[in-house]
Amino acid sequence: MLSLNEDNQYLLSSTPTDMRVGVNGMYGKVRQAGLDPTYGKVFVFVGKGRRLMKLPRRPFSNLT
């Protein structure tokens, strides 16, 4: 379950995102920006019409 609170770090995409893209596609965009999507940060993607928002987050885990 995603918990939105002040303990999380939020990163907002600066460009509109195609909401048809799945979680792996969004993490690909995160990697293109030079960031690591596996650390537990919350990435915020907003659609072109600004009506849809997705907040994919992979929880930090010390399991390998």
C-alpha positions in Angstrom: 0.0 0.0 0.0 1.3 3.4 -0.9 1.5 5.8 2.0 1.7 9.5 1.1 3.5 11.4 3.9 6.4 13.7 4.6 8.8 10.8 4.9 8.6 10.2 1.1 10.6 12.0 -1.6 8.4 13.0 -4.5 9.7 13.6 -8.0 7.3 15.2 -10.5 7.7 14.7 -14.3 8.2 18.0 -16.1 6.5 16.8 -19.3 3.1 15.3 -19.9 3.1 11.5 -19.9 1.2 9.1 -22.1 -1.0 7.4 -19.6 -1.3 4.3 -21.8 2.3 3.4 -20.8 2.5 0.9 -18.0 4.6 0.9 -14.9 7.7 -0.5 -16.6 7.4 2.2 -19.3 7.3 4.9 -16.7 10.3 3.4 -14.9 12.0 3.5 -18.3 11.4 7.3 -18.4 12.9 7.5 -14.9 16.0 5.7 -16.0 16.3 8.0 -19.1 16.4 10.9 -16.7 19.4 9.3 -14.9 17.5 8.2 -11.8 17.1 4.9 -10.1 13.4 3.8 -9.8 14.2 1.0 -7.3 15.2 3.1 -4.3 11.7 3.8 -2.9 11.0 7.4 -4.2 7.6 8.3 -5.4 7.5 9.4 -9.0 4.5 11.5 -10.1 3.4 11.4 -13.8 0.6 13.6 -15.1 -1.3 13.1 -18.3 -1.5 15.6 -21.1 -5.0 16.8 -20.2 -4.0 17.0 -16.5 -6.9 14.9 -15.5 -5.0 11.7 -14.8 -2.1 11.1 -12.4 0.0 8.0 -11.7 2.3 7.6 -8.8 4.3 4.3 -9.3 6.6 3.4 -6.4 8.7 0.4 -5.8 9.2 0.0 -2.0 12.7 -0.1 -0.8 13.7 -3.7 0.0 16.9 -5.3 1.1 15.9 -8.5 -0.6 17.9 -9.4 -3.6 
